[in-house]
Structures are given as structure tokens and as C-alpha cells.
Amino acid sequence: MWRRIWAVMQKEFIQILRDKSTLVMLLTMPILQLLLFGYAITMSIDHVPTIVSDQSHDSASLAYVNAIATSSYFDIVEYAGNEAGVMQAIDAGRVQAGIVIPPGFSSRVERGDAQVLILVDGSDLFTSQSAYIAASSIAQAHATEVLITKIERSGLVSQRQSLLPLDARVRVLYNPNMDDLWFLIPSLIAMLLQTQSIVLTTHAVVRERETGTIEQVLVTPIRPTELMLGKVAPSILIAMINMLTIVAAGVFWFHVPFQGSFLLFCGISFLYIFSGTALGLVISTVSQTQMQSQQLVMTVILLGMILGGSMFPRYVMPAGIRFVGSIFPMTYFTPLAQGIITKGLGIHTLWKSVLSLMIYIIATVSLASRMFKQGLD
């Protein structure tokens, strides 16, 4: 058995080593993608370009505009005379947010019925969400400050602390500084490894079928399962090398702390890569041409990124969508990567996801072997 598997492995290694340019690309592309994504992707949106239409020009309106400007969430880049000017600037794309302060703002603040119109460009998802939350928080904080000042001036209380009976203390675990890269690197590792592990093996059987060498393989005494294992072994080795370079870049270049056991992560990454290559074999066996396999690979990778939990949290998805997401290995590896890298968890906490990956490998390899055998019949 092992001799037959080794013979297939040698054949695959020879084919890979013959094309040195492709091999170099396979070894360098993931690290380049990580560097690009690491610098390009950000979850913290601040310094939103903002236009202000202050129609009051009194002390209260100036104080509110100053609170907005000093928050670092908004950069006031323009001023307009009315709401129409604000809308025109947002429509033209020069700003993403606008603030309209009506006339008589100071007197309305004293009466307690002042209003401010905050316009946010809703065509950009992340900017609109961040600007909405920041504007609401700043407005609430400023309103509280104004109220406290009014009460203190009235002489009803002497201690400011007595007006704030609740002080909520929020502590962020595992990432106290809310560094974006600490969130992103584990998910990027899962995404890049899934992409490469599937792509590396997706043409394995299709290439044999299109070149006509599948008949030469059939006359050998090798079994379908042995053929599948022999074909995925070189891909697993290349993907493991890329895993080491990606993790090294995340730790030493982006300075993301690795909290857990590196050996445990390597072992789980091996299972994850094995599961990805097995899924690539399933795609390869059901595809008749390389064009079909490429279309299926793009679909599977895209769905895996969306439904696997690396881009969007799975707990907000409907039950049916979560079930569909369970057919992708990223669904099981993403919490494992986050648990080991970010939280420093051990196998005693993560064993369910590890077991799911092992079952996934057995199921996909068996499915690929069975489908390959049925295709021969």
C-alpha cells in the first residue's frame, strides 16, 4: 500500500518540480497576499471627511462642532451654508458625513429641545456604520456634559459624581487595544490556507483525464483511496510550508502575539490543509474539464469565506445557512485559529472542532475515492 502511495507521490512531485515558475508562485503568493491584506484591510474607520453647516454660530453650536472635531472620528474638511450644500458635498463624494446645526441653537439648548441633523453616506457599509455609532456616542456624551453643567450652575448639586450613579467598566479580553490585525491575522491565515489547499489539488484528476494519462494509472494495481492520498501529499507539503511563512509574517512582521501552542497549531493546520485538499479532490473528481473545476473552485472558495465565519459571524446567520456552511473546512478551522493564536486555548477546549476536522477528512477522502471509482465504471 505505502509503496503504491509513494509511487504516486513521486509522480506528483516530479510534475511540480518541472514547473519551477509555478512552484515559486505557489510558495510566494500567500505571503504576498497576507502582506497586502494586512495593510489594506482595516476594521476601525476614523477621520471620516465631514462637512458642517453651522447656521447658528453661537457658543453652543461652536462647542458642539468642537466636540465633533476633537473626537478624531471626524475630520471637518468643508463648511456649507445650508443643508442643500451638505447634500451636494456628500453626493459628489467629497465627504462621507455632514452636520447641520439649525439657527437659534444656543437658546434651544437652554430650553432643552435642541436638535442637530447628522447626515451619513449610507453607500459605504463600514464608513456609515462607524460614523453612525461615533456620531451617536459623541452627541450623547456632549448632551450629558451640557446637562451636568446646567444642573451644577443651578446649585442643585455640588458633586458631579452624584449625577452619574452608574459607571460601566468594559474590559476587552485577549485584545485590550482593539488592534485590527489581532482580529484579522487568524482569519486571513484560514482564508489563504483554504484557497491554496483547494487550488493545489483541484486539477489533480482532471489533468490526468484531459491529458489521457488516466488510462495508464488505471492499469496499475493502485486503489482509488491510495491514488487520492498520493495526489494530496505534495499539495499538503507545499501548503504546510506556506502556513509556516504566513504565521512567521504575522508574528514577526505584523507583531501579532501568538498566545497558544505552536506545535498544536501546526498539527491542527495539517488537518485543515488535509481537509482542504480532500475537498479539492472531490471537486476534481466531479469535474470533466479544467474549466469546470476552476468555476467550482471559485464558487467553493467564495462561499467558504462568507459562510465559514472568517468575514461574518456565524451566529447571526439563519440555521439553514449555518448548515450549508458546515460543508466547508474553514468553518471548523477559523475558531481553532482564533482560539490558539489569540486566546491561547488548548486541546481540552478545542477538541470538538478538531474532531469535526478529522471526520471531515475521512468523509471527503472516502467520497472522492467513491466518486472516482464510479466515474471509472
Secondary structure as UniProt FT lines:
FT   HELIX           2..18
FT   HELIX           20..40
FT   STRAND          48..54
FT   HELIX           59..69
FT   TURN            70..71
FT   STRAND          74..79
FT   HELIX           83..91
FT   TURN            92..93
FT   STRAND          97..101
FT   TURN            103..104
FT   HELIX           105..111
FT   STRAND          117..120
FT   TURN            122..123
FT   HELIX           125..154
FT   HELIX           160..163
FT   TURN            176..177
FT   HELIX           180..202
FT   HELIX           204..211
FT   TURN            212..213
FT   HELIX           214..218
FT   HELIX           224..248
FT   HELIX           249..253
FT   HELIX           262..286
FT   HELIX           290..307
FT   HELIX           314..316
FT   HELIX           319..325
FT   TURN            326..327
FT   HELIX           330..337
FT   HELIX           338..343
FT   HELIX           347..376
//
